[in-house]
Amino acid sequence: MTSTDVPRRPGRIPFRGDIEGLRGVGTIWVLAYHAGVPLTTGGYVGLDIFFVMSGFLITALLVHEAEKDGRIDIPRFFARRIRRLLPSTVAVLAFIMAAAWAIMTPLQREGVAQDVVAAALYVVNWRFVDQQTDYLSAGLDASPGQHFWSLSVEEQFYAVWPFVAVAALWLALRKGWPFRLVAGLGVGAIGLALFIYALDHTREAAGAAYFSTLSRGWAFAIGCGIALIPVAWVRMPRWGASLAVVGGMAALLWCTVTFDETTLFPAPMGLIPVLATAAIILAGVAHADSLAARALNFRPARFIGRISYSWYLWHWPLLVFAAVLWGDLSWQVNVVVVAVSFLPTMVAHHLVEERFRYPRTDAARRPRRAFAIAAGCTAAISAIGVVAYLSTPSVPTASASEAVGARVLLNGGESSLQENAAAVRPNPKTAIRDRGQADHDGCLIEQDDLRSPACVYGDPRGRATMVLFGDSFAMQYFPALNRIAKARNWRFVVLTKSGCTPADVAMYNSQFRRRYTECERWRRHTLVRIARERPSLVIVGNSDLHLTMQDGERLDREPAARALQAGLVRTLRTLRRTRAQVAVIRGNPRSGKDVRGCVSSSLRNLERCAFSKSRGYQHRQVNVRAARAVRGARLIDPSGVLCPGRLCPAVIGNVLVYRNSDHITATYIDTLTPWFAKRLPRRLPAR
């Protein structure tokens, strides 16, 4: 969400009511999208409207100053930005931290504290890139500070573009060239380079490209470019200006209705809302009084545009905290939450935003005063985040002897739900990294990798070979299988890839927002390698919920599951033709909750963190059905030791079962070694 408002002070560029109204329309689309309102699946394009506006308005200010005074006052520029942005930012981030402390689990609070510090420093977009956050799929499970990503992108633009403008002005004065021409050539070259980069980055990793300043910079550049066009050059009849506005709004509405999380965005599809916004702005330059421009000048739209910065800041954390308190809410309830956020919006707009933006004394307007405010605000909110992170209570870690895990079930112990624990292992804080040696060795290859390394374990000189083949749900069983391979002198080869099903099917990758061709290429190569390995036993692991495609389109949940099942049947038959024994492990139950976070705050009431077995397995059991459909394939079903009884516990025998919502910790899998040993052949023939 951009925060640059149309200038209102005398001596600045003329006030544009149509731009303020367009800002209001874009704000409503973004809020509706976040609330999940039907027919707004592409409402995120509202942010691109703001990016173009930001480039246009900031550049118009810089051009006005350069042509009027023959210089650009950098300290004054940043002082205006500081007064405009930081006070509201600090107020919202402080609220987020306080609310997170009150209603979120200790683990969630840790993550929020880190987000708050990154947001205060305006680098939180790069944190989300590093975390591989998928903005278009995360929904209200995301961080309450996630919406600060767009402000971070904008501030990074502000940190660079004024200096580029100063350099262009220096060159123009030195050579006697027109400033607009020099700056235009510069911004054109930069914008083109960034768009080419965005095309490549979106194709390779659309999730990361969405947050990247480098993939977003071309939208700002287009806004900068149209501000550099001399007004005298923008000629069109009044009816043409109206047509441009109507056409631009129609294109923006079409994007809002038809775009969704599968759209290849920000490039190339981002061109449509960006160029549509540019057309509307240019039409207003030519004829601000055209009929269509006057329609955007509609007072309610302008009012929303005026308060858009505060409303954007406040609505998202309230939506996220409502979801934390009451679970998944209907879009109608979310709309009510957004409406409620209007109250703190108005308070903050009048008491914080406007008060600091328009100081009453000359002393308060001085850049030095603004820089002092910036340093103080940034230091204060960063300190709050760091203190919150360091003071988060930690869960005691159980010793290895206390962490009996599945042995409490296998030895005839209690199969009822463990009600409480003094300590657990692994610690919920670090459990996400409890993945086993092969994972840490890089044998679960990344999504863009095409071939697996050697990854030989067990007894490397063993005459019989066992292969583990599949995705991360296969890899999770490595600790138990490796122990068995060592004990029985088997050579153990691990061939796994992140997010990649072993099933012979076209996959959709939500991070890349395209067909997962890297998975298909890896699968083909891996099947050839398996045949060369001449294994005696192949164990297949696979998520039941992979997204699949057909005829270039992503399939809905049930058709996707049927396609996945058919593809897995084909793969199992291919493996059987190698004359190896084939076993398929049943897919995991899905908790649908943050298990680690729950345990971190519920050691005295672990029942809160359990979930019903029927809910955990309510999805189509792809692995079970595929194994039963292939002659000679065996099914290994660990559901009894993951969900003993009607519930699936979060902790069994003082061991944390889940490292996230559905993957099992390596520590718990290790305690399943005796259980697996009874379900694998005691001897394998050498091949």
Buried (B, 14 or more C-beta within 10 A) or exposed (E): BBBBBBBEEEEBBEEBBBBBBBBBBBBBBBBBBBBBBEEBBBBBBBBBBBBBBBBBBBBBBBBBBBEEEEEBBBEBBBBBBBBBBBBBBBBBBBBBBEBBBEEBBBBBBBBBBBBBBBBBBBBBBBBBBEBEBBBBBBBBBBBBBBBBBBBBBBBBBBEEBBEBBBEBBBBBBEEEEEBBEBBBBBBBEBBEBBBEBBBEBBBBBBBBBBBBBBBBBBBBBBBBBBBBEEEEEBEBEBEBBBBBBBBBBEBBBBBBBEBBBBBBBBBEBBBBBBBBBBBBBBBBBBBBEBEBBBBBBBEEBBEBBBBBBBBBBBBBBBBBBBBBEEEEBEEEBBBBBBEBBBEBBBEBBEEBBBBBBEBEEEEEBBBEBBBEBBEEBBEBBBEBBBEBBEEBEEBEBBEEEBBBBBBBBBEEEEEEBBEEBEBBBBBBBEBBEBBBEBBEBEBBBEBEBBEBEEBBBBBEEBEBBBBBBBBBBBBBBBBBBBBBBBEBBBBBBBBBBBBBBBBBBBBBBBBBBBBBEBBBBBBEBBBEBBBEBBBBBBBBBBBBBBBBBEEEEBBEEEEBBBBBBBBBBBBBBBBBEBEBBBBBBBBBBBBBBBBBBBBBBBBEEBEEBBBEBEBBBEBBBBBBBBBEBBEEBBBBBBBEBBBBEEBBBBBBBBBBBBBEBBBBBBBBBBBBBBBBBEBBBEEBEEE
